[in-house]
Amino acid sequence: MSFLKVGSEQIRLNGEGHLAEFDDWSEDVARAMAEKDQIVLEKCHWVAIHFLREFYGEYETAPSPRRIVKSVGNQLDSRGCSTKKLKEIFPLGGCKHAFRLAGLPTSYCHAC
């Protein structure tokens, strides 16, 4: 078990670097994780992250990579967002990286 320092808080992480508790997530937590991964979160990241959190919050499971690409792409622009683009903006494993930044449990990365 490890911890992520966010401001004055210590956020508990599991052995794979995912949040131990879904409800511990905040945008500041996502920024701290991204900083540790050496990326700056931009609009495309936030659209994907918020989509993942909303989907998981409603269905208690993660969406498939295809669902992510379709939903996130439709929100961003008419050209859409490809799997390649998601892998580019989440360089540490495409949707698996996005799931971690969105605070989803490790076990929900089975679709990627």
MIRO-882311 format. One record per residue (C-alpha): residue number from 1; chain; x, y, z. Coordinates in steps of 0.5 Angstrom, whole numbers. Layout:
residues N
   seq   mol      c1      c2      c3
   NUM     A       X       Y       Z
...
end
This chain:
residues 112
   seq   mol      c1      c2      c3
     1     A       0       0       0
     2     A       3       7      -2
     3     A       0      14      -1
     4     A       0      20      -6
     5     A       1      27      -3
     6     A      -5      32      -5
     7     A      -4      38      -1
     8     A      -4      36       6
     9     A      -8      30       5
    10     A      -5      23       4
    11     A      -9      19      -1
    12     A      -9      11       0
    13     A      -6       8      -7
    14     A      -7       0      -8
    15     A       0      -4     -10
    16     A      -1      -2     -18
    17     A      -2       6     -16
    18     A     -10       6     -17
    19     A     -14       9     -12
    20     A     -16       5      -6
    21     A     -23       8      -5
    22     A     -27      11     -11
    23     A     -29      17      -7
    24     A     -22      19      -5
    25     A     -22      22     -13
    26     A     -22      29     -14
    27     A     -19      34     -20
    28     A     -13      35     -15
    29     A     -12      28     -14
    30     A     -12      27     -22
    31     A      -7      33     -23
    32     A      -2      30     -18
    33     A      -2      23     -21
    34     A      -1      26     -28
    35     A       4      30     -25
    36     A       8      24     -23
    37     A       7      21     -30
    38     A      10      27     -33
    39     A       4      29     -37
    40     A      -1      36     -36
    41     A      -8      34     -37
    42     A     -12      38     -42
    43     A     -19      38     -45
    44     A     -19      32     -48
    45     A     -16      28     -42
    46     A     -21      32     -37
    47     A     -27      30     -42
    48     A     -25      22     -42
    49     A     -24      22     -34
    50     A     -30      25     -33
    51     A     -34      21     -38
    52     A     -30      15     -34
    53     A     -32      17     -27
    54     A     -40      18     -29
    55     A     -40      12     -33
    56     A     -37       8     -27
    57     A     -41      12     -22
    58     A     -48      10     -26
    59     A     -46       2     -28
    60     A     -41       0     -23
    61     A     -37      -2     -29
    62     A     -32       1     -34
    63     A     -34       2     -41
    64     A     -31      -2     -46
    65     A     -25       2     -50
    66     A     -30       2     -56
    67     A     -35       6     -52
    68     A     -30      11     -49
    69     A     -27      12     -56
    70     A     -34      14     -59
    71     A     -37      18     -53
    72     A     -31      22     -52
    73     A     -30      23     -59
    74     A     -37      25     -60
    75     A     -36      30     -54
    76     A     -29      33     -57
    77     A     -31      35     -64
    78     A     -34      32     -70
    79     A     -28      28     -72
    80     A     -28      24     -66
    81     A     -23      21     -62
    82     A     -19      15     -64
    83     A     -16       9     -60
    84     A      -9      12     -63
    85     A     -11      19     -60
    86     A     -13      16     -53
    87     A      -6      12     -53
    88     A      -3      18     -55
    89     A      -6      23     -49
    90     A      -5      17     -44
    91     A       2      15     -46
    92     A       2      10     -40
    93     A      -3       5     -43
    94     A      -9       8     -46
    95     A     -15       7     -43
    96     A     -12       3     -37
    97     A      -8      10     -36
    98     A     -14      14     -36
    99     A     -18       9     -31
   100     A     -12      10     -26
   101     A     -13      18     -27
   102     A     -20      17     -26
   103     A     -20      14     -20
   104     A     -23       7     -22
   105     A     -21       1     -19
   106     A     -15      -4     -22
   107     A     -20      -9     -23
   108     A     -24      -5     -28
   109     A     -19      -5     -33
   110     A     -20     -12     -36
   111     A     -23      -9     -42
   112     A     -17      -6     -45
end
